[in-house]
């Protein structure tokens, strides 16, 4: 008898939605115990994007997904993951391009703010 047949429909799905203060608690030793906020500050968005698309029961708050370049139309239903590696790599690349655009906009806004502050003096 196959155990999966016996347990079909009877196990619970524990979806973890991570916040900025959450730590992964799994994975590579260098990011395992670091808070999500610190990973974002360290420009480790690509790892978070791969985790989002590659792991079934891990998700992030909406603001973290946006900061990782995952727009609302790029989100997937959780629990769930993208099994097709080519599709996953494509979405990771698009999200990373969105991150670059987001950073450029942030830098431009910061420069503008600094120029305005310097002009007031």
ABEGO torsion letter per residue (X at the ends): XBAAAAABGABBBBBBBBBAABBAGBEBAAAAABBAAAAAAAGAAAAAAAAAAABAABBBBAAAAAAAGBBAAABBBOBEBBABAAAAAAAAAAAAAAAAAAAAAAAAAAAAAAAAAAAAX
